[in-house]
Amino acid sequence: MNETIQMRTWAEVSLDNLAHNYRTLRAMLPQGCKFLGLVKANAYGHGAGKIGRKLQELGADMLAVACLDEAMELRRVGVTLPILCLGQTPAELAHLLLECQVTQTVSDLETGRALSAAAVAAGQTLKIHVKLDTGMTRLGFLWQEGQEQRCVDQIAQLCALPGLEAEGMFTHFADADGSEEYTMLQFTRFLDAKKALEERGISFKICHCAASAAVLNYPCTYLDMVRPGIVLYGYYPAAGMEGLDGPGLLPVLTLKSRVAAVRSVPAGTFVSYGRTAQLKRDTRLAVLPIGYGDGFSRQFSNHMEVLLHGQRCKVVGRVCMDMCMVDVTDLPQVQPGDVAVIYGQDGLLDQAAQLAGTIPYELTCAVSKRVPRLYMEHGKVVERSLRLLL
């Protein structure tokens, strides 16, 4: 029996497409440049455990998460790669960082001192990566004109603390998918800081700056390691980056829903909450069991399209929590049980992002935990995950 027959709505995650994207991006790197895969936010909605294990199998050098809980999840499912935690972790949880062998980002001297004391008390050494703020203005030792020496002094003090091994230093570009001028300003600041620290006898095994947009746009920023995120999953950080010279990435996630009912409704009938849609013709409506409870935003009401039998069909009326309606009048063959593609083909996710005034990252992350993920390889389901059970 087909595994999807009983499913109302589900996501198919193509491990073959993930492998294609990984190899495509890896081929862009110079010899010796490490590859860190971003698997934070449940691997951008794709399922961190399975994606993390697959990236490990493919040969990634490191993974990155946003918080300690995400790192612990990866360890529980057998991921042994080095893991970098990009967010803050309280010193009270340093024992878990050490137990799970997680490399911790340190963005200020006070946090570094607290982690140092915890590591010393445990009789162990904690690996850290120093975060340099070159213009993102979020976290990090602030490198700005007139304050360079202060920044160098603070990082030097951090690197001298007992119980810590300062393996790496990195920064985050704020506008690598927009402004070359600002990106190069940030990169220059990073290189200046790196040089100033080396003059003080402080060097790092791994310096890294390039996330998705910089991986595509600025090879000069690769340094010792790159950090691909959304591009790993087949989407581009900004519209137009896929272009004629794009690397040919493939969407990893395809979100699908199964037609629950098809109804013939006369012209003049109102549809869904708030009566925001009134039918202008006799209409056949297909009811799809997907709504904002599954991550299909209410902002898509009366605008978004889905694919049925390879044709785009428009959402009619407001998206409900668990259902939405689409116009299939021009597709008389549509019947209950047919599969609708929500995202993953024909530019639908990019269209959805534009309608919602956001980016593809947010929408893949928003796919609800009640939506099962089917992991596909060589045309077969190799694993199924229903996070609602976790």
Secondary structure, DSSP 8 states (H G I E B T S, - for coil): --TTTT-SEEEEEEHHHHHHHHHHHHTTS-TT-EEEEE-HHHHHTT-HHHHHHHHHHHT-SEEEESSHHHHHHHHHTT--S-EEE-S---GGGHHHHHHTTEEEEE-SHHHHHHHHHHHHHHT--EEEEEEEESS--SSSEE--TT-HHHHHHHHHHHHTSTTEEEEEEE---S-TTT-HHHHHHHHHHHHHHHHHHHHTT---SEEEEEEHHHHHH-GGG-TTEEE--GGGGT--SSTTSSTTTS------EEEEEE--EEEEE-TT-EESGGG-EE-SS-EEEEEES--GGGT--GGGTTT-EEEETTEEEEEES---SS-EEEE-TT-TT--TT-EEEEESSTTHHHHHHHHHTS-HHHHHHHS-TTS-EEEEETTEEEEEE-GGG-
